[in-house]
Amino acid sequence: MTQTPDERDVETRAELLPEEQAAGSESPQAQAEAILEESLERTEDPEGTRHDSTQTPG
């Protein structure tokens, strides 16, 4: 079961960098949450996610 990212982590990651602000984002909060959820999944199950993600080492 995948954990839900910590709300403070989501809020911090949702703060856009200047280049991200220039590109625009409809929902930085939702994007940050999705990225953190995927990261947690790869951390919790590296073997199971290795095939689906280039971010999982090995």
Phi and psi in radians as a Rosetta constraint file:
Dihedral C 1 N 2 CA 2 C 2 CIRCULARHARMONIC -1.415 0.35
Dihedral N 2 CA 2 C 2 N 3 CIRCULARHARMONIC 2.352 0.35
Dihedral C 2 N 3 CA 3 C 3 CIRCULARHARMONIC -1.300 0.35
Dihedral N 3 CA 3 C 3 N 4 CIRCULARHARMONIC 2.766 0.35
Dihedral C 3 N 4 CA 4 C 4 CIRCULARHARMONIC -1.586 0.35
Dihedral N 4 CA 4 C 4 N 5 CIRCULARHARMONIC 2.362 0.35
Dihedral C 4 N 5 CA 5 C 5 CIRCULARHARMONIC -1.070 0.35
Dihedral N 5 CA 5 C 5 N 6 CIRCULARHARMONIC 2.598 0.35
Dihedral C 5 N 6 CA 6 C 6 CIRCULARHARMONIC -1.088 0.35
Dihedral N 6 CA 6 C 6 N 7 CIRCULARHARMONIC 2.339 0.35
Dihedral C 6 N 7 CA 7 C 7 CIRCULARHARMONIC -1.034 0.35
Dihedral N 7 CA 7 C 7 N 8 CIRCULARHARMONIC -0.638 0.35
Dihedral C 7 N 8 CA 8 C 8 CIRCULARHARMONIC -1.149 0.35
Dihedral N 8 CA 8 C 8 N 9 CIRCULARHARMONIC -0.669 0.35
Dihedral C 8 N 9 CA 9 C 9 CIRCULARHARMONIC -1.094 0.35
Dihedral N 9 CA 9 C 9 N 10 CIRCULARHARMONIC -0.740 0.35
Dihedral C 9 N 10 CA 10 C 10 CIRCULARHARMONIC -1.091 0.35
Dihedral N 10 CA 10 C 10 N 11 CIRCULARHARMONIC -0.807 0.35
Dihedral C 10 N 11 CA 11 C 11 CIRCULARHARMONIC -1.069 0.35
Dihedral N 11 CA 11 C 11 N 12 CIRCULARHARMONIC -0.728 0.35
Dihedral C 11 N 12 CA 12 C 12 CIRCULARHARMONIC -1.127 0.35
Dihedral N 12 CA 12 C 12 N 13 CIRCULARHARMONIC -0.795 0.35
Dihedral C 12 N 13 CA 13 C 13 CIRCULARHARMONIC -1.261 0.35
Dihedral N 13 CA 13 C 13 N 14 CIRCULARHARMONIC -0.330 0.35
Dihedral C 13 N 14 CA 14 C 14 CIRCULARHARMONIC -1.378 0.35
Dihedral N 14 CA 14 C 14 N 15 CIRCULARHARMONIC -0.214 0.35
Dihedral C 14 N 15 CA 15 C 15 CIRCULARHARMONIC -1.272 0.35
Dihedral N 15 CA 15 C 15 N 16 CIRCULARHARMONIC 2.042 0.35
Dihedral C 15 N 16 CA 16 C 16 CIRCULARHARMONIC -1.401 0.35
Dihedral N 16 CA 16 C 16 N 17 CIRCULARHARMONIC 2.492 0.35
Dihedral C 16 N 17 CA 17 C 17 CIRCULARHARMONIC -1.309 0.35
Dihedral N 17 CA 17 C 17 N 18 CIRCULARHARMONIC 2.815 0.35
Dihedral C 17 N 18 CA 18 C 18 CIRCULARHARMONIC -0.937 0.35
Dihedral N 18 CA 18 C 18 N 19 CIRCULARHARMONIC -0.727 0.35
Dihedral C 18 N 19 CA 19 C 19 CIRCULARHARMONIC -1.214 0.35
Dihedral N 19 CA 19 C 19 N 20 CIRCULARHARMONIC -0.525 0.35
Dihedral C 19 N 20 CA 20 C 20 CIRCULARHARMONIC -1.258 0.35
Dihedral N 20 CA 20 C 20 N 21 CIRCULARHARMONIC -0.648 0.35
Dihedral C 20 N 21 CA 21 C 21 CIRCULARHARMONIC -1.096 0.35
Dihedral N 21 CA 21 C 21 N 22 CIRCULARHARMONIC -0.708 0.35
Dihedral C 21 N 22 CA 22 C 22 CIRCULARHARMONIC -1.127 0.35
Dihedral N 22 CA 22 C 22 N 23 CIRCULARHARMONIC -0.650 0.35
Dihedral C 22 N 23 CA 23 C 23 CIRCULARHARMONIC -1.317 0.35
Dihedral N 23 CA 23 C 23 N 24 CIRCULARHARMONIC -0.499 0.35
Dihedral C 23 N 24 CA 24 C 24 CIRCULARHARMONIC 1.536 0.35
Dihedral N 24 CA 24 C 24 N 25 CIRCULARHARMONIC 2.709 0.35
Dihedral C 24 N 25 CA 25 C 25 CIRCULARHARMONIC -2.727 0.35
Dihedral N 25 CA 25 C 25 N 26 CIRCULARHARMONIC 2.281 0.35
Dihedral C 25 N 26 CA 26 C 26 CIRCULARHARMONIC -1.273 0.35
Dihedral N 26 CA 26 C 26 N 27 CIRCULARHARMONIC -0.570 0.35
Dihedral C 26 N 27 CA 27 C 27 CIRCULARHARMONIC -2.663 0.35
Dihedral N 27 CA 27 C 27 N 28 CIRCULARHARMONIC 1.438 0.35
Dihedral C 27 N 28 CA 28 C 28 CIRCULARHARMONIC -1.009 0.35
Dihedral N 28 CA 28 C 28 N 29 CIRCULARHARMONIC -0.603 0.35
Dihedral C 28 N 29 CA 29 C 29 CIRCULARHARMONIC -1.101 0.35
Dihedral N 29 CA 29 C 29 N 30 CIRCULARHARMONIC -0.827 0.35
Dihedral C 29 N 30 CA 30 C 30 CIRCULARHARMONIC -1.166 0.35
Dihedral N 30 CA 30 C 30 N 31 CIRCULARHARMONIC -0.680 0.35
Dihedral C 30 N 31 CA 31 C 31 CIRCULARHARMONIC -1.114 0.35
Dihedral N 31 CA 31 C 31 N 32 CIRCULARHARMONIC -0.782 0.35
Dihedral C 31 N 32 CA 32 C 32 CIRCULARHARMONIC -1.080 0.35
Dihedral N 32 CA 32 C 32 N 33 CIRCULARHARMONIC -0.761 0.35
Dihedral C 32 N 33 CA 33 C 33 CIRCULARHARMONIC -1.080 0.35
Dihedral N 33 CA 33 C 33 N 34 CIRCULARHARMONIC -0.771 0.35
Dihedral C 33 N 34 CA 34 C 34 CIRCULARHARMONIC -1.104 0.35
Dihedral N 34 CA 34 C 34 N 35 CIRCULARHARMONIC -0.751 0.35
Dihedral C 34 N 35 CA 35 C 35 CIRCULARHARMONIC -1.117 0.35
Dihedral N 35 CA 35 C 35 N 36 CIRCULARHARMONIC -0.772 0.35
Dihedral C 35 N 36 CA 36 C 36 CIRCULARHARMONIC -1.169 0.35
Dihedral N 36 CA 36 C 36 N 37 CIRCULARHARMONIC -0.641 0.35
Dihedral C 36 N 37 CA 37 C 37 CIRCULARHARMONIC -1.090 0.35
Dihedral N 37 CA 37 C 37 N 38 CIRCULARHARMONIC -0.769 0.35
Dihedral C 37 N 38 CA 38 C 38 CIRCULARHARMONIC -1.117 0.35
Dihedral N 38 CA 38 C 38 N 39 CIRCULARHARMONIC -0.682 0.35
Dihedral C 38 N 39 CA 39 C 39 CIRCULARHARMONIC -1.111 0.35
Dihedral N 39 CA 39 C 39 N 40 CIRCULARHARMONIC -0.773 0.35
Dihedral C 39 N 40 CA 40 C 40 CIRCULARHARMONIC -1.071 0.35
Dihedral N 40 CA 40 C 40 N 41 CIRCULARHARMONIC -0.711 0.35
Dihedral C 40 N 41 CA 41 C 41 CIRCULARHARMONIC -1.080 0.35
Dihedral N 41 CA 41 C 41 N 42 CIRCULARHARMONIC -0.788 0.35
Dihedral C 41 N 42 CA 42 C 42 CIRCULARHARMONIC -1.114 0.35
Dihedral N 42 CA 42 C 42 N 43 CIRCULARHARMONIC -0.624 0.35
Dihedral C 42 N 43 CA 43 C 43 CIRCULARHARMONIC -1.215 0.35
Dihedral N 43 CA 43 C 43 N 44 CIRCULARHARMONIC -0.725 0.35
Dihedral C 43 N 44 CA 44 C 44 CIRCULARHARMONIC -1.289 0.35
Dihedral N 44 CA 44 C 44 N 45 CIRCULARHARMONIC -0.541 0.35
Dihedral C 44 N 45 CA 45 C 45 CIRCULARHARMONIC -2.437 0.35
Dihedral N 45 CA 45 C 45 N 46 CIRCULARHARMONIC 1.162 0.35
Dihedral C 45 N 46 CA 46 C 46 CIRCULARHARMONIC -1.063 0.35
Dihedral N 46 CA 46 C 46 N 47 CIRCULARHARMONIC -0.647 0.35
Dihedral C 46 N 47 CA 47 C 47 CIRCULARHARMONIC -1.148 0.35
Dihedral N 47 CA 47 C 47 N 48 CIRCULARHARMONIC -0.718 0.35
Dihedral C 47 N 48 CA 48 C 48 CIRCULARHARMONIC -1.312 0.35
Dihedral N 48 CA 48 C 48 N 49 CIRCULARHARMONIC -0.387 0.35
Dihedral C 48 N 49 CA 49 C 49 CIRCULARHARMONIC -1.836 0.35
Dihedral N 49 CA 49 C 49 N 50 CIRCULARHARMONIC -0.124 0.35
Dihedral C 49 N 50 CA 50 C 50 CIRCULARHARMONIC -0.989 0.35
Dihedral N 50 CA 50 C 50 N 51 CIRCULARHARMONIC -0.733 0.35
Dihedral C 50 N 51 CA 51 C 51 CIRCULARHARMONIC -1.173 0.35
Dihedral N 51 CA 51 C 51 N 52 CIRCULARHARMONIC -0.590 0.35
Dihedral C 51 N 52 CA 52 C 52 CIRCULARHARMONIC -1.545 0.35
Dihedral N 52 CA 52 C 52 N 53 CIRCULARHARMONIC -0.259 0.35
Dihedral C 52 N 53 CA 53 C 53 CIRCULARHARMONIC -2.338 0.35
Dihedral N 53 CA 53 C 53 N 54 CIRCULARHARMONIC 2.262 0.35
Dihedral C 53 N 54 CA 54 C 54 CIRCULARHARMONIC -1.322 0.35
Dihedral N 54 CA 54 C 54 N 55 CIRCULARHARMONIC -0.155 0.35
Dihedral C 54 N 55 CA 55 C 55 CIRCULARHARMONIC -1.444 0.35
Dihedral N 55 CA 55 C 55 N 56 CIRCULARHARMONIC -0.273 0.35
Dihedral C 55 N 56 CA 56 C 56 CIRCULARHARMONIC -1.519 0.35
Dihedral N 56 CA 56 C 56 N 57 CIRCULARHARMONIC 2.030 0.35
Dihedral C 56 N 57 CA 57 C 57 CIRCULARHARMONIC -1.160 0.35
Dihedral N 57 CA 57 C 57 N 58 CIRCULARHARMONIC 2.748 0.35
